[in-house]
Amino acid sequence: MNDVPFDQKLLQMLNTIANEGISNAARGFSGMVGRKIEVTNPSLKLVPLLTIPEIVGSPEDDAVGIYLRFEGDMIGQIMMIMPYDKAMELVDLLMGLPQGATQHVGSMERSALGELGNLCGTFFLNSLAKLTSADLRPTPPAVMVDMVGAILDIIVATAGGISEQVLLMQANFMDGPRSVEANFWVIPDMNALQNLLKKNA
Amino acid sequence: MGLGERAVSRNPDDVLVAYGLGSCLGISMVDPVTRVAALLHAVLPGAANGAPHNDSNTNKYVDSGIENLLDAVLKEGANKNRLIVRVIGGANMIIAPGMTNSFDIGTRNMDAARRTFQRLNLKITAEEVGGHTGRTVHVYVAESRVTVRVIGEKERDI
């Protein structure tokens, strides 16, 4: 059950979905904030589940996580996680504030970040749905502020019994010269992957 | 210590640490007389829905991880009757509408730990579990001391 067929072909297909989804999300953002926000250098790779904490930083570091699940013809989860200071930079960027203006993540900031997760997630899902003609419904996003390790436990715990590798999507959000890197993890379930494979066989 | 890892020590210079436990459990065992201390970072409650462990890392699971941990401390010279057992973590990290409790791995991990200790006839001396925050655990081998820290707070003994 652990040998998910993450072959090159599937990865390539997911890359296409990710690219399309992320550029759609960028358009969505720009609409939301009324300025042109670009998303550059999207990339997608497979990483071992147990190495995730090291990618984000030390597991005890403060971080912000945006999490949503999707249901319907396929189920899976999407997690966006960033260091606490990066999250504040991203809030500045989204809300058109000077860099450094945001000093903590309160309810207003949470809601901005939740909206961002929502947009990225739904645009990714729209691309996925279009390509596979699947019916997909995202849940509302949950935003949490905690230690990196604790936030990542959510995906480690739910994916740990299913898959040893997860998809990591990275992209930079840019507003003029300002840029903030964001990481997402997409954890599709086994059936989701098999459906994708079958549809594209 | 990373996910699914376990450490046993009787070296007084050692401090065993599990950082940022969310739904995961940090399970410590210390024998204050022989100064044997151990810590486990368990991820999942056990064999999922009756499926066999299809995985070589049995420390990843609460049930088999606790058994391994007990074997290891006894081998290092701990006495079962003196063991001080602490369980830390098991938080429910997701609070949002539409997220059901079936995803609450933290609670299931705690239940698995309590069941396993009962089966092994061991008492849990202290617990700091549940809630919605991550925790870091330190085990100071020299003093047989265990501490917990949550985000934005100081380390304190349990």
Chai-1 contact restraints between the chains, C-beta under 6 A:
chainA,res_idxA,chainB,res_idxB,connection_type,confidence,min_distance_angstrom,max_distance_angstrom,comment,restraint_id
A,L50,B,L3,contact,1.0,0.0,6.0,A-B,restraint_1
A,P59,B,Y19,contact,1.0,0.0,6.0,A-B,restraint_2
A,P59,B,G20,contact,1.0,0.0,6.0,A-B,restraint_3
A,E60,B,Y19,contact,1.0,0.0,6.0,A-B,restraint_4
A,E60,B,G20,contact,1.0,0.0,6.0,A-B,restraint_5
A,E60,B,T136,contact,1.0,0.0,6.0,A-B,restraint_6
A,T139,B,G98,contact,1.0,0.0,6.0,A-B,restraint_7
A,P140,B,P97,contact,1.0,0.0,6.0,A-B,restraint_8
A,P140,B,G98,contact,1.0,0.0,6.0,A-B,restraint_9
A,A142,B,I94,contact,1.0,0.0,6.0,A-B,restraint_10
A,A142,B,A96,contact,1.0,0.0,6.0,A-B,restraint_11
A,D146,B,G134,contact,1.0,0.0,6.0,A-B,restraint_12
A,D146,B,I151,contact,1.0,0.0,6.0,A-B,restraint_13
A,M147,B,G20,contact,1.0,0.0,6.0,A-B,restraint_14
A,M147,B,G134,contact,1.0,0.0,6.0,A-B,restraint_15
A,M147,B,I151,contact,1.0,0.0,6.0,A-B,restraint_16
A,V148,B,G20,contact,1.0,0.0,6.0,A-B,restraint_17
A,G149,B,Y19,contact,1.0,0.0,6.0,A-B,restraint_18
A,G149,B,G20,contact,1.0,0.0,6.0,A-B,restraint_19
A,A150,B,G20,contact,1.0,0.0,6.0,A-B,restraint_20
A,A150,B,G22,contact,1.0,0.0,6.0,A-B,restraint_21
A,A150,B,G134,contact,1.0,0.0,6.0,A-B,restraint_22
A,D153,B,G22,contact,1.0,0.0,6.0,A-B,restraint_23
A,D153,B,S23,contact,1.0,0.0,6.0,A-B,restraint_24
A,D153,B,C24,contact,1.0,0.0,6.0,A-B,restraint_25
A,I154,B,M93,contact,1.0,0.0,6.0,A-B,restraint_26
A,A157,B,S23,contact,1.0,0.0,6.0,A-B,restraint_27
A,A157,B,I105,contact,1.0,0.0,6.0,A-B,restraint_28
A,G160,B,V43,contact,1.0,0.0,6.0,A-B,restraint_29
A,G160,B,L44,contact,1.0,0.0,6.0,A-B,restraint_30
A,G161,B,L44,contact,1.0,0.0,6.0,A-B,restraint_31
A,G161,B,A48,contact,1.0,0.0,6.0,A-B,restraint_32
